């Protein structure tokens, strides 16, 4: 899995990069081989003024479907990352489960000819 991290209006530190990589590996260990890439966009809207303005946006492309996009805004970047990764993991899990259920229903609906 390739993890792309882009930040704007603040410097992306090595510790923040390592934290994101660990969180993604932990949250997506069940689907690590199914995800070719995860895109992170980190932004500090107000800059040094402070406030609830740290934005973490995650985009996960899915083959044959719309990408999963999750955005979280918090006062602390680490909290925004945690919550965004958790929401993205739950969303991916639901989508995969729905696609499995849908495929199973399609196969059950097929009328197989009886053997003669």
C-alpha positions in Angstrom: 0.0 0.0 0.0 1.3 3.4 -0.9 0.4 6.3 1.5 0.5 9.8 -0.1 0.6 12.6 2.4 0.3 16.2 1.5 0.2 19.2 3.9 -0.5 22.8 3.4 0.0 25.8 5.7 2.2 23.8 8.1 5.3 21.7 8.0 4.8 17.9 7.8 7.2 16.5 10.5 8.7 13.0 10.3 6.9 12.1 13.6 3.5 13.0 12.0 4.3 11.0 8.9 5.3 8.0 11.0 2.1 8.4 13.1 -0.1 8.4 10.0 1.7 5.3 8.6 1.2 3.4 11.8 -2.4 4.3 12.1 -3.2 3.3 8.6 -1.4 0.0 9.0 -3.3 -0.7 12.2 -6.7 0.4 11.0 -6.5 -1.3 7.6 -4.5 -4.5 8.5 -7.6 -6.5 7.4 -7.6 -5.0 3.9 -3.9 -4.1 3.6 -3.4 -6.1 0.4 -6.7 -4.8 -1.2 -5.7 -1.2 -0.9 -3.2 0.0 -3.5 -3.0 3.5 -2.1 -4.4 6.0 0.5 -4.2 9.8 0.0 -4.0 12.2 2.9 -4.5 15.9 2.7 -3.6 17.8 5.9 -4.5 21.4 6.3 -4.3 24.1 9.0 -7.1 26.5 7.9 -6.4 29.3 10.3 -2.6 28.9 10.5 -1.0 30.1 13.8 -4.2 31.7 15.0 -5.4 28.3 16.4 -8.9 27.1 16.9 -10.8 24.1 15.5 -9.2 24.2 12.2 -7.0 21.2 11.6 -8.4 19.3 8.6 -7.5 15.7 7.7 -9.0 14.5 4.4 -8.6 10.8 3.4 -9.3 9.5 -0.1 -9.1 5.8 -0.9 -9.7 4.8 -4.5 -11.8 1.7 -5.0 -11.7 -0.4 -8.2 -15.1 -0.3 -10.0 -16.7 2.1 -7.4 -16.5 5.7 -6.2 -13.6 6.4 -3.9 -14.1 6.6 -0.1 -13.6 10.2 1.0 -13.6 11.1 4.7 -12.9 14.6 6.1 -12.4 15.4 9.8 -11.9 18.8 11.4 -10.5 19.1 14.9 -8.4 21.4 17.1 -5.6 18.8 17.2 -4.2 17.2 14.0 -3.5 13.9 15.7 -7.2 13.7 16.8 -8.3 14.6 13.3 -6.1 11.8 11.9 -7.4 9.2 14.4 -11.0 10.0 13.7 -10.6 10.2 10.0 -8.8 6.9 9.8 -11.3 5.2 12.0 -14.2 6.5 9.9 -12.5 5.5 6.6 -11.9 2.0 8.0 -15.6 1.6 9.0 -16.7 2.9 5.6 -14.4 0.5 3.7 -15.6 -2.4 5.8 -19.3 -1.5 5.1 -18.7 -1.1 1.3 -16.9 -4.4 1.0 -19.6 -6.2 3.1 -22.3 -4.7 0.9 -20.6 -5.7 -2.3 -20.2 -9.3 -1.0 -23.9 -9.4 0.0 -24.9 -8.0 -3.4 -22.8 -10.6 -5.3 -24.2 -13.4 -3.1 -27.8 -12.2 -3.9 -27.0 -12.1 -7.6 -25.7 -15.7 -7.6 -28.7 -16.9 -5.7 -31.1 -15.2 -8.1 -29.8 -17.1 -11.1 -32.1 -20.0 -12.0 -29.9 -23.0 -12.8 -31.2 -25.5 -15.3 -32.0 -28.8 -13.8 -30.0 -31.8 -14.8 -31.8 -34.2 -17.1 
